[in-house]
């Protein structure tokens, strides 16, 4: 009887379990790994089946830099992304032929050319850098430091110094034969585009001359590229420089293409870093969505923005308008706050990093003088503050924050452009005593504003009104 009772209890328990899995409302299935304990399969369960890994966002490697790509695995059944891993492609080996790489032209550090009786610069040499007029010492710091790693002593000498056995002549120096010959070679080079900038590195005996295109748009960049080439191919990784008479390097750099190449490289590094910072290693799918969203937002920031800002500048007054509508409607004039902010925007974009972000060095000389004249012309000789012709002095004096901002913007712009207010300013900035009339006289700017005689007996504030009203 006892055995019958136990059997009945077991049978009842099994039946209750079976009933629990039959009615989902009263006894829901308990699925684990797609299956209930009763044997029922989860109709919604799907196991991802990894497909073959594919490459996305690939940046090929070169012998100069490593590449990268995203290794992505998708489910072969539903197409969902299972994993994403950023992979690095190792740099390619240099393909050296006759002492230099066929791809990037870098010199084989183990290659020792036979120059016969060539002159050699090494740790016993005393090298003199001879800069032409207009090539400031700050432009030579990088090349001087690089040469110091190789040579015994390196000096920056004057063009009037006695000629030395080992010289690097930078720019056109009339009484240095190596420089004159380098510039003759430069003149023979073809220039196919307005944005081309040429340079020549010419060796003769123990001296090297660097010739380069010189104008207000390309001088700084092209000399930097010439130095970069000279350091990469003649100095880095070497214990000496050897060259024979007549050896030369001629390069033609398209500044726009070169800058785009630099920008693309920098942006590739930015996107890679952003992917990691967005948690790409832990959650690559989410990180990719973040990066793609920022890519899309950045696509709105293109060359048209630069053009829009450029069109807000008024060369007649030397200031920037606040907007297109302000520029296109009577009664609105440029002001110092928008002028200063436009210059700060130029600085912040990175487009003048080649001069360490100094817009005083980057602006064309004429434009710089226009802005200086505009800003000086706003200052009142009575109290040193800066006022605009479109706003009355009484109105500005009643708005202390407005007056203070105009003072701060004006003195900072003048200082950045290497100038100063005409009169001492309330913030302590000293005046230079040079009025707008005298400044225009010194830079010969009258061709842009008409007959200068009308300004002879007017103070600086009325000068600004006159200029602003010019057609």
C-alpha positions as CSV (number, residue, x, y, z in Angstrom):
1,X,0.0,0.0,0.0
2,X,2.9,2.4,0.8
3,X,4.5,1.7,-2.5
4,X,1.3,2.4,-4.3
5,X,0.9,5.7,-2.5
6,X,4.5,6.8,-3.4
7,X,3.9,5.9,-7.0
8,X,0.7,8.0,-7.1
9,X,2.5,11.1,-5.7
10,X,5.3,10.8,-8.3
11,X,2.7,10.4,-11.1
12,X,0.8,13.4,-9.9
13,X,4.0,15.5,-9.7
14,X,4.9,14.6,-13.3
15,X,1.4,15.4,-14.5
16,X,1.5,18.8,-12.8
17,X,4.8,19.7,-14.5
18,X,3.4,18.6,-17.8
19,X,0.3,20.7,-17.3
20,X,2.6,23.7,-16.2
21,X,4.3,23.6,-19.6
22,X,1.0,23.3,-21.5
23,X,-0.6,26.5,-20.3
24,X,1.6,29.5,-21.0
25,X,-0.7,31.7,-18.9
26,X,-0.7,29.7,-15.7
27,X,2.6,27.9,-16.0
28,X,4.9,29.7,-18.6
29,X,7.8,27.9,-20.2
30,X,11.2,28.4,-18.7
31,X,13.5,28.6,-21.7
32,X,17.2,28.3,-21.4
33,X,19.5,28.3,-24.4
34,X,16.4,28.0,-26.6
35,X,14.8,25.1,-24.9
36,X,12.3,24.5,-22.0
37,X,12.8,21.7,-19.4
38,X,9.8,20.1,-20.9
39,X,11.5,19.8,-24.2
40,X,9.6,22.6,-25.9
41,X,11.8,24.8,-28.2
42,X,11.7,28.6,-28.0
43,X,10.2,29.8,-31.3
44,X,12.0,33.2,-31.0
45,X,15.4,31.8,-30.2
46,X,18.2,32.4,-32.8
47,X,21.8,31.5,-32.5
48,X,24.1,33.9,-34.5
49,X,26.2,32.1,-37.0
50,X,29.5,34.0,-37.6
51,X,30.2,34.6,-41.3
52,X,33.6,35.3,-42.7
53,X,35.3,38.5,-41.4
54,X,35.3,41.4,-43.8
55,X,37.3,44.6,-44.0
56,X,35.8,48.0,-43.7
57,X,37.3,51.6,-43.6
58,X,40.6,50.4,-44.9
59,X,43.6,52.8,-45.1
60,X,46.4,51.1,-47.0
61,X,49.9,51.0,-45.4
62,X,52.8,52.6,-47.1
63,X,56.5,52.5,-46.4
64,X,56.1,55.9,-44.6
65,X,53.1,55.1,-42.4
66,X,51.1,52.2,-41.0
67,X,47.6,51.5,-42.3
68,X,44.4,50.3,-40.6
69,X,41.0,48.7,-41.2
70,X,38.0,47.5,-39.3
71,X,37.7,43.7,-39.1
72,X,33.9,43.1,-39.0
73,X,32.0,39.8,-38.4
74,X,28.3,39.6,-39.4
75,X,25.8,36.8,-38.7
76,X,25.4,34.8,-41.9
77,X,21.7,34.2,-41.0
78,X,20.3,37.6,-40.0
79,X,23.1,39.9,-41.0
80,X,23.6,41.4,-37.5
81,X,27.0,42.7,-36.6
82,X,28.7,40.4,-34.1
83,X,32.1,42.0,-33.7
84,X,34.3,44.9,-34.9
85,X,38.0,45.1,-34.3
86,X,40.4,47.9,-35.4
87,X,43.4,46.2,-37.0
88,X,46.7,47.8,-37.8
89,X,48.5,47.1,-41.1
90,X,52.2,47.2,-40.6
91,X,54.3,49.7,-42.6
92,X,55.7,48.3,-45.8
93,X,59.4,47.9,-46.2
94,X,61.3,50.5,-48.1
95,X,62.2,49.4,-51.7
96,X,65.7,50.8,-51.9
97,X,67.4,51.2,-55.3
98,X,70.7,53.0,-55.7
99,X,70.5,54.3,-52.1
100,X,66.9,55.6,-52.1
101,X,63.4,54.2,-51.8
102,X,61.5,54.1,-55.1
103,X,58.2,54.9,-53.3
104,X,59.1,57.8,-50.9
105,X,62.6,58.7,-52.0
106,X,64.0,58.4,-48.5
107,X,67.7,57.6,-48.5
108,X,68.9,54.2,-47.4
109,X,70.7,54.8,-44.1
110,X,73.0,51.9,-44.8
111,X,73.9,53.2,-48.3
112,X,77.3,54.8,-48.6
113,X,77.6,56.5,-52.1
114,X,81.0,56.9,-53.7
115,X,81.3,60.6,-54.3
116,X,85.0,60.4,-55.0
117,X,86.5,63.7,-53.8
118,X,83.2,65.1,-52.4
119,X,83.0,67.3,-49.4
120,X,81.6,65.7,-46.3
121,X,79.8,67.4,-43.3
122,X,80.2,65.4,-40.1
123,X,80.9,65.8,-36.4
124,X,84.1,67.6,-37.2
125,X,82.4,70.2,-39.4
126,X,81.6,73.8,-38.5
127,X,78.5,74.7,-40.5
128,X,77.3,78.2,-41.0
129,X,73.6,78.9,-42.0
130,X,73.4,82.0,-44.1
131,X,69.8,83.4,-44.2
132,X,68.8,85.9,-46.9
133,X,67.1,89.1,-46.0
134,X,63.5,88.3,-44.9
135,X,64.3,84.8,-43.6
136,X,64.1,85.4,-39.9
137,X,66.0,83.3,-37.3
138,X,62.7,81.7,-36.0
139,X,62.4,80.0,-39.4
140,X,65.8,78.4,-39.0
141,X,65.4,76.7,-35.6
142,X,64.3,73.3,-36.9
143,X,67.1,73.0,-39.5
144,X,69.7,74.3,-37.0
145,X,68.6,71.7,-34.4
146,X,68.7,68.9,-37.0
147,X,72.2,69.9,-38.2
148,X,73.4,70.1,-34.6
149,X,72.7,66.4,-34.2
150,X,75.2,65.7,-37.0
151,X,77.8,68.4,-37.1
152,X,80.4,69.7,-34.7
153,X,79.2,73.3,-34.5
154,X,76.3,75.1,-36.2
155,X,76.0,78.9,-36.4
156,X,73.5,81.3,-38.0
157,X,75.7,83.9,-39.7
158,X,75.1,87.1,-41.6
159,X,75.1,87.5,-45.4
160,X,78.0,89.9,-44.9
161,X,80.2,87.4,-43.1
162,X,83.3,85.9,-44.7
163,X,82.5,82.8,-46.8
164,X,83.1,79.6,-45.0
165,X,83.9,76.1,-46.2
166,X,80.6,74.6,-45.0
167,X,77.6,76.8,-45.6
168,X,73.8,76.3,-46.0
169,X,72.6,79.4,-47.8
170,X,68.8,79.9,-47.4
171,X,67.2,82.2,-49.9
172,X,68.8,84.5,-52.5
173,X,72.2,85.9,-51.4
174,X,73.9,87.7,-54.3
175,X,77.5,87.2,-53.3
176,X,77.1,83.4,-52.6
177,X,77.6,81.5,-55.9
178,X,75.8,78.4,-54.7
179,X,72.7,80.6,-54.0
180,X,72.8,82.3,-57.4
181,X,73.1,79.0,-59.2
182,X,70.2,77.5,-57.2
183,X,67.9,80.4,-58.2
184,X,68.9,80.0,-61.9
185,X,67.8,76.4,-61.6
186,X,64.6,77.5,-59.9
187,X,63.8,79.9,-62.8
188,X,64.0,77.1,-65.3
189,X,61.5,74.9,-63.5
190,X,58.0,74.8,-64.9
191,X,55.2,76.1,-62.8
192,X,51.9,74.5,-64.0
193,X,49.5,75.9,-61.4
194,X,49.0,79.1,-59.5
195,X,49.2,77.1,-56.3
196,X,52.5,75.5,-57.2
197,X,55.5,76.3,-55.1
198,X,58.9,75.3,-56.3
199,X,62.2,74.7,-54.4
200,X,65.7,73.7,-55.4
201,X,68.4,72.2,-53.1
202,X,71.7,72.7,-54.9
203,X,75.2,71.5,-53.7
204,X,78.5,72.8,-54.9
205,X,81.6,71.7,-53.0
206,X,81.2,72.2,-49.3
207,X,78.2,74.5,-49.7
208,X,74.4,74.0,-50.2
209,X,71.9,76.6,-51.5
210,X,68.2,76.4,-51.0
211,X,66.1,78.4,-53.5
212,X,62.4,78.7,-53.3
213,X,59.4,80.6,-54.6
214,X,58.8,83.8,-52.6
215,X,55.4,85.5,-52.4
216,X,53.0,86.3,-49.7
217,X,51.0,83.1,-50.1
218,X,53.7,80.4,-50.4
219,X,57.0,81.5,-48.9
220,X,56.6,80.0,-45.4
221,X,55.1,76.7,-46.6
222,X,57.5,76.0,-49.4
223,X,60.6,76.7,-47.3
224,X,59.2,74.4,-44.6
225,X,58.8,71.6,-47.2
226,X,62.3,72.2,-48.5
227,X,63.7,71.9,-44.9
228,X,61.6,68.8,-44.3
229,X,63.0,67.2,-47.4
230,X,66.6,68.2,-46.6
231,X,66.3,66.8,-43.1
232,X,64.5,63.5,-44.1
233,X,66.9,62.7,-47.0
234,X,70.3,64.2,-45.9
235,X,70.3,64.3,-42.1
236,X,68.0,61.9,-40.2
237,X,69.6,58.6,-39.3
238,X,73.0,59.5,-40.8
239,X,76.3,60.3,-39.3
240,X,77.5,62.5,-42.1
241,X,76.3,64.4,-45.2
242,X,78.3,63.8,-48.4
243,X,77.7,65.6,-51.7
244,X,79.5,66.5,-54.8
245,X,79.4,69.6,-56.9
246,X,76.4,70.0,-59.1
247,X,74.1,67.6,-57.1
248,X,70.6,69.1,-56.9
249,X,67.0,68.3,-55.8
250,X,64.2,70.0,-57.7
251,X,60.6,69.7,-56.3
252,X,57.3,71.4,-57.3
253,X,54.8,71.3,-54.5
254,X,51.1,71.9,-55.1
255,X,50.2,73.7,-51.9
256,X,46.5,72.8,-52.1
257,X,47.1,69.1,-52.8
258,X,49.8,69.0,-50.1
259,X,47.5,70.6,-47.5
260,X,44.7,68.2,-48.5
261,X,47.0,65.3,-48.0
262,X,48.0,66.5,-44.6
263,X,44.4,67.2,-43.7
264,X,43.3,63.6,-44.8
265,X,46.1,62.1,-42.7
266,X,45.2,64.1,-39.7
267,X,41.5,63.3,-40.0
268,X,42.2,59.6,-40.4
269,X,44.0,59.8,-37.1
270,X,41.2,61.8,-35.5
271,X,38.5,59.2,-36.6
272,X,40.6,56.3,-35.3
273,X,41.1,58.1,-32.0
274,X,37.4,59.1,-31.7
275,X,36.4,55.4,-32.3
276,X,38.5,54.3,-29.4
277,X,37.3,57.2,-27.2
278,X,33.7,56.3,-28.0
279,X,34.2,52.8,-26.6
280,X,35.1,51.0,-29.8
281,X,37.0,48.3,-28.0
282,X,34.1,47.4,-25.7
283,X,31.1,48.3,-27.9
284,X,32.2,48.7,-31.6
285,X,28.7,49.0,-32.9
286,X,27.8,51.9,-30.7
287,X,31.2,53.6,-31.3
288,X,30.7,53.3,-35.1
289,X,27.3,55.0,-34.8
290,X,28.8,57.9,-32.9
291,X,31.7,58.3,-35.3
292,X,29.3,58.1,-38.3
293,X,27.1,60.8,-36.8
294,X,30.0,63.1,-36.2
295,X,31.2,62.4,-39.7
296,X,27.8,63.5,-41.1
297,X,27.7,66.6,-38.9
298,X,31.3,67.6,-40.0
299,X,30.3,67.2,-43.7
300,X,28.4,70.5,-43.3
301,X,31.7,72.2,-42.5
302,X,33.2,72.6,-46.0
303,X,35.0,75.1,-48.1
304,X,31.8,77.2,-48.4
305,X,32.2,78.2,-44.8
306,X,35.5,79.7,-45.6
307,X,34.1,81.5,-48.5
308,X,31.2,82.8,-46.4
309,X,33.6,84.3,-43.9
310,X,35.8,85.8,-46.5
311,X,32.9,87.6,-48.1
312,X,32.1,89.3,-44.8
313,X,35.3,91.2,-45.0
314,X,35.1,94.8,-46.3
315,X,38.4,96.1,-47.8
316,X,37.0,99.6,-47.9
317,X,36.8,100.0,-44.1
318,X,39.1,97.1,-43.1
319,X,36.6,95.4,-40.9
320,X,34.2,92.4,-40.9
321,X,30.4,92.6,-41.1
322,X,28.3,90.5,-38.7
323,X,26.4,88.8,-41.5
324,X,25.5,88.8,-45.2
325,X,22.4,90.8,-44.6
326,X,24.4,93.4,-42.7
327,X,26.8,93.6,-45.6
328,X,24.1,93.9,-48.2
329,X,21.9,96.5,-46.5
330,X,22.4,100.3,-46.1
331,X,23.0,101.5,-42.6
332,X,25.1,98.6,-41.4
333,X,28.8,98.7,-41.0
334,X,31.6,96.4,-39.9
335,X,32.6,96.5,-36.3
336,X,35.6,95.5,-34.2
337,X,33.9,92.7,-32.3
338,X,33.1,90.8,-35.4
339,X,36.5,91.6,-36.9
340,X,38.3,90.2,-33.9
341,X,36.0,87.1,-33.9
342,X,36.6,86.5,-37.6
343,X,40.4,86.6,-37.0
344,X,40.0,84.2,-34.0
345,X,38.0,81.9,-36.3
346,X,40.8,81.8,-38.8
347,X,43.2,81.0,-36.0
348,X,40.9,78.3,-34.5
349,X,40.4,76.4,-37.8
350,X,44.0,75.4,-38.0
351,X,44.4,76.9,-41.5
352,X,47.3,79.1,-40.3
353,X,49.1,76.5,-38.1
354,X,52.1,76.8,-40.5
355,X,52.8,80.1,-38.8
356,X,52.0,78.9,-35.3
357,X,48.5,80.2,-35.6
358,X,49.7,83.8,-35.7
359,X,47.3,85.7,-38.0
360,X,49.6,88.7,-37.9
361,X,52.1,86.6,-40.0
362,X,49.5,84.9,-42.1
363,X,47.4,87.8,-43.4
364,X,48.5,89.6,-46.6
365,X,50.3,92.8,-45.8
366,X,47.6,95.0,-47.5
367,X,44.8,93.3,-45.5
368,X,46.7,93.6,-42.3
369,X,47.2,97.3,-42.9
370,X,43.6,97.8,-43.7
371,X,42.5,96.2,-40.3
372,X,45.1,98.3,-38.4
373,X,43.8,101.5,-40.0
374,X,40.2,100.5,-39.3
375,X,40.9,99.8,-35.7
376,X,43.0,102.9,-35.0
377,X,40.3,105.0,-36.6
378,X,37.7,103.9,-34.0
379,X,39.6,105.4,-31.1
380,X,38.6,108.6,-29.4
381,X,41.4,111.0,-28.6
382,X,39.4,112.3,-25.6
383,X,39.2,109.2,-23.5
384,X,41.0,106.5,-25.4
385,X,38.0,104.2,-25.9
386,X,36.9,102.9,-29.3
387,X,33.6,104.0,-30.9
388,X,31.8,103.0,-34.1
389,X,30.2,105.6,-36.4
390,X,27.0,103.5,-36.5
391,X,26.5,103.9,-32.7
392,X,26.6,107.2,-30.9
393,X,29.2,107.7,-28.2
394,X,26.5,108.5,-25.7
395,X,24.8,105.2,-26.4
396,X,28.0,103.2,-26.0
397,X,29.1,105.0,-22.8
398,X,25.7,104.0,-21.3
399,X,26.5,100.4,-22.1
400,X,29.6,99.7,-20.1
401,X,29.9,96.1,-21.2
402,X,29.7,97.1,-24.9
403,X,32.4,99.8,-24.4
404,X,34.6,97.4,-22.5
405,X,34.3,94.7,-25.1
406,X,35.2,97.1,-27.9
407,X,38.2,98.3,-25.9
408,X,39.4,94.7,-25.3
409,X,38.9,93.6,-28.9
410,X,40.6,96.7,-30.4
411,X,43.8,96.5,-28.3
412,X,44.1,92.8,-28.7
413,X,43.8,93.0,-32.5
414,X,46.3,95.8,-32.8
415,X,48.8,94.0,-30.6
416,X,48.4,90.8,-32.6
417,X,49.1,92.7,-35.8
418,X,52.2,94.3,-34.4
419,X,50.6,97.7,-34.0
420,X,49.2,99.9,-31.2
421,X,46.4,102.4,-30.5
422,X,47.2,106.0,-31.4
423,X,46.5,107.1,-27.9
424,X,47.0,105.4,-24.5
425,X,44.0,103.2,-23.8
426,X,42.1,102.9,-20.5
427,X,43.2,99.2,-20.2
428,X,46.9,100.3,-19.9
429,X,47.8,99.7,-23.6
430,X,50.3,102.4,-24.6
431,X,49.7,104.5,-27.7
432,X,52.2,104.9,-30.5
433,X,51.2,108.5,-31.4
434,X,50.6,107.4,-35.0
435,X,47.2,108.6,-36.2
436,X,45.2,107.1,-39.0
437,X,46.3,109.8,-41.5
438,X,50.0,109.2,-40.7
439,X,49.5,105.4,-40.8
440,X,47.9,105.6,-44.3
441,X,50.7,107.9,-45.4
442,X,53.3,105.3,-44.3
443,X,51.6,102.3,-46.0
444,X,50.4,104.2,-49.1
445,X,46.8,103.0,-48.7
446,X,45.0,106.0,-50.2
447,X,44.4,104.3,-53.6
448,X,41.6,102.4,-51.8
449,X,39.8,105.3,-50.3
450,X,40.1,108.2,-52.7
451,X,41.7,111.6,-52.3
452,X,43.6,111.9,-49.1
453,X,43.4,115.7,-48.9
454,X,39.9,115.4,-47.4
455,X,41.3,113.8,-44.2
456,X,43.9,116.5,-43.5
457,X,42.1,118.4,-40.8
458,X,40.0,115.6,-39.2
459,X,40.4,113.6,-36.1
460,X,40.6,109.8,-36.1
461,X,37.0,109.3,-35.3
462,X,35.7,111.3,-38.2
463,X,38.3,109.6,-40.4
464,X,36.6,106.3,-39.8
465,X,33.2,107.8,-40.7
466,X,34.7,109.1,-43.9
467,X,36.2,105.8,-44.9
468,X,33.0,103.9,-44.0
469,X,31.0,106.2,-46.2
470,X,33.3,105.9,-49.2
471,X,31.7,104.1,-52.1
